Amino acid sequence: MGKYFSKEKWSYMFYTITHPMDGYYWIRHRDYGSVPLAILMVILFSFSFTANRLMASFVVNDLDPRGVDLLFELLGVLSFYLLLCVSNWSITCLMNGEGRLKDIAIAVGYGTVPMTLVMVLSTIISQVIADDEQAFYGILIGVGIAYGVIMMLVGIMQVHNYTLGKTLLTLLLTFVAALIIVFLLLLLSNLLGMVYNFFHSIYTELIFRV
């Protein structure tokens, strides 16, 4: 496990944040990335997002803390992360993409790092800003999210060796594939529920008759 969280993996992750074009290229061709580290970054993003919702100053946050569930939000973020990676992999397999599922997972996971850093920073800054400085708080979060999305875009483009236009088309189809996967999962869940109810009703009938 140590090799996945080695000093070299950490340093290369931060190198990728500042040099996304080169960083993602070598992640694909030299296996410099780490999937467990990428998943850890997604988990940290979920924690920082929840912490921002819970601890940001009342000046910028009027959310009731009792309505925030850390575990539920963590599972939601991880589920969306998995769905996005699988959807992109399924589409790029049909569009001659060179990236593997692990490359996609790393590209998306590393892209959450700027968002995490900004969430932590904005939560701290929110404690000292005044009412008329809320715009600065919003701009800070917006910049962090935008940079993270750009990193993911560059990562997908590099690991699949796509042009920018083909990458954007792929991402559009990725969200379509994600909707289809969610629909199929809901359909499967409903079907399993019906099968369970059918056998449960038979079991109940047999119990009462015996």
LODO-928226 format. One line per 8 residues: number of its first residue (from 1); their letters; for each residue x, y, z of C-alpha. Coordinates in Angstrom, 2 decimals, m for minus. Layout:
<atoms>
NUM> A> X,Y,Z; ...
</atoms>
This chain:
<atoms>
1> MGKYFSKE> 0.00,0.00,0.00; 2.92,2.32,0.68; 3.81,2.55,m3.00; 0.40,4.08,m3.76; 0.95,6.86,m1.19; 4.69,7.30,m1.56; 6.39,10.68,m1.48; 6.87,10.49,m5.25
9> KWSYMFYT> 3.12,9.93,m5.83; 2.23,12.90,m3.66; 4.80,15.19,m5.27; 3.74,14.17,m8.77; 0.10,14.82,m7.91; 0.93,18.40,m6.93; 3.11,18.70,m10.04; 0.06,17.67,m12.09
17> ITHPMDGY> m2.01,20.42,m10.43; 0.45,23.07,m11.59; 1.35,21.38,m14.92; m1.80,19.47,m15.95; m0.84,18.95,m19.60; 2.52,17.33,m18.83; 1.33,15.70,m15.63; m1.59,13.82,m17.14
25> YWIRHRDY> 0.45,12.82,m20.17; 3.03,11.02,m18.04; 0.34,9.57,m15.79; m1.02,7.82,m18.88; 2.29,6.75,m20.42; 4.48,6.13,m17.36; 1.94,5.17,m14.65; 3.04,8.04,m12.42
33> GSVPLAIL> m0.45,8.37,m10.92; m2.15,6.49,m8.09; m5.79,5.40,m8.03; m5.94,5.02,m4.21; m4.49,8.52,m3.86; m7.09,9.85,m6.31; m9.89,8.20,m4.31; m8.44,9.72,m1.12
41> MVILFSFS> m8.57,13.15,m2.77; m12.25,12.61,m3.61; m12.95,11.65,0.02; m11.11,14.75,1.25; m13.12,16.87,m1.17; m16.34,15.43,0.27; m15.18,16.21,3.82; m14.13,19.75,2.90
49> FTANRLMA> m17.43,20.36,1.09; m19.43,19.17,4.10; m17.21,21.15,6.48; m17.82,24.28,4.42; m21.57,23.74,4.64; m21.36,23.19,8.39; m18.71,25.67,9.49; m18.84,28.59,7.07
57> SFVVNDLD> m19.81,31.85,8.75; m23.47,32.86,8.95; m22.52,35.82,6.75; m22.29,33.49,3.73; m24.13,30.43,5.00; m27.70,30.19,6.30; m27.87,26.38,6.16; m29.29,24.46,9.11
65> PRGVDLLF> m26.46,22.12,10.28; m29.03,19.56,11.40; m29.91,18.93,7.76; m26.34,17.91,6.82; m25.39,14.23,6.93; m21.64,13.61,6.54; m21.95,9.93,5.67; m24.77,10.48,3.19
73> ELLGVLSF> m22.84,13.23,1.38; m19.66,11.11,1.33; m21.51,8.18,m0.24; m23.13,10.58,m2.71; m19.80,12.05,m3.82; m18.14,8.63,m4.13; m21.13,7.26,m6.07; m21.05,10.21,m8.47
81> YLLLCVSN> m17.28,9.78,m8.87; m17.69,6.10,m9.73; m20.58,6.82,m12.07; m18.64,9.52,m13.90; m15.56,7.31,m14.35; m17.51,4.28,m15.57; m19.68,6.39,m17.89; m16.66,8.08,m19.47
89> WSITCLMN> m14.84,4.77,m19.85; m17.87,3.16,m21.52; m18.17,6.02,m24.01; m14.46,6.37,m24.80; m14.20,2.62,m25.45; m16.56,3.24,m28.37; m14.70,6.36,m29.52; m11.15,4.97,m29.73
97> GEGRLKDI> m10.05,6.49,m26.43; m6.60,5.40,m25.26; m7.23,5.91,m21.55; m7.87,3.05,m19.14; m10.43,3.17,m16.36; m7.63,3.80,m13.85; m6.40,6.78,m15.91; m9.88,8.29,m15.89
105> AIAVGYGT> m10.19,7.73,m12.13; m6.86,9.50,m11.56; m7.75,12.39,m13.89; m11.04,13.07,m12.12; m9.69,12.43,m8.62; m6.70,14.74,m9.00; m9.03,17.40,m10.39; m10.79,17.64,m7.02
113> VPMTLVMV> m7.63,18.85,m5.24; m8.02,22.56,m6.17; m11.67,22.38,m5.10; m10.69,20.88,m1.73; m8.03,23.52,m1.09; m10.43,26.32,m1.98; m13.21,24.88,0.19; m10.89,24.80,3.20
121> LSTIISQV> m9.55,28.28,2.49; m12.99,29.78,1.90; m14.31,28.23,5.13; m11.50,29.93,7.06; m11.91,33.25,5.25; m15.68,33.22,5.85; m15.00,33.67,9.56; m13.47,37.11,9.07
129> IADDEQAF> m15.32,38.67,6.12; m18.02,41.29,6.44; m21.43,41.45,4.75; m20.17,43.58,1.87; m17.32,41.14,1.13; m19.45,38.12,0.23; m18.61,38.56,m3.45; m14.96,37.79,m2.70
137> YGILIGVG> m16.01,34.55,m1.02; m18.12,33.56,m4.03; m15.35,34.41,m6.50; m12.84,32.34,m4.51; m15.06,29.25,m4.59; m15.88,29.84,m8.26; m12.21,30.02,m9.23; m11.42,26.81,m7.35
145> IAYGVIMM> m14.26,24.89,m8.94; m13.43,26.26,m12.40; m9.78,25.24,m12.09; m10.77,21.77,m10.91; m13.13,21.32,m13.86; m10.43,22.52,m16.26; m8.00,20.02,m14.74; m10.49,17.20,m15.27
153> LVGIMQVH> m11.09,18.36,m18.84; m7.35,18.44,m19.59; m6.92,15.07,m17.88; m9.61,13.40,m19.97; m8.18,14.98,m23.12; m4.64,13.82,m22.37; m5.31,10.26,m21.23; m7.50,9.56,m24.28
161> NYTLGKTL> m5.32,11.56,m26.70; m8.33,13.57,m27.89; m8.67,17.03,m29.35; m10.54,19.62,m27.29; m13.63,19.33,m29.49; m13.75,15.55,m29.22; m13.21,15.79,m25.47; m16.20,18.12,m25.05
169> LTLLLTFV> m18.34,15.81,m27.18; m17.18,12.84,m25.12; m18.10,14.60,m21.87; m21.57,15.39,m23.21; m22.05,11.73,m24.13; m20.62,10.76,m20.73; m23.47,12.55,m18.94; m25.96,10.88,m21.29
177> AALIIVFL> m24.41,7.50,m20.46; m24.57,8.35,m16.75; m28.31,9.04,m17.03; m28.81,5.73,m18.83; m26.84,3.85,m16.17; m28.87,5.48,m13.38; m32.10,4.60,m15.19; m31.01,0.96,m15.61
185> LLLLSNLL> m29.99,0.75,m11.95; m33.37,2.10,m10.86; m35.09,m0.33,m13.19; m33.04,m3.23,m11.82; m33.74,m2.13,m8.26; m37.47,m2.00,m8.96; m37.34,m5.45,m10.61; m35.47,m6.97,m7.67
193> GMVYNFFH> m38.00,m5.40,m5.32; m40.86,m7.01,m7.25; m39.12,m10.41,m7.22; m38.50,m10.11,m3.49; m42.15,m9.19,m2.82; m43.30,m12.13,m4.98; m41.26,m14.71,m3.10; m42.04,m13.06,0.23
201> SIYTELIF> m45.76,m13.30,m0.48; m45.37,m17.00,m1.39; m43.41,m17.61,1.80; m46.04,m15.81,3.90; m48.85,m17.77,2.24; m47.10,m21.07,2.95; m46.49,m20.13,6.58; m50.17,m19.33,7.15
209> RV> m51.37,m22.47,5.36; m49.02,m24.74,7.28
</atoms>
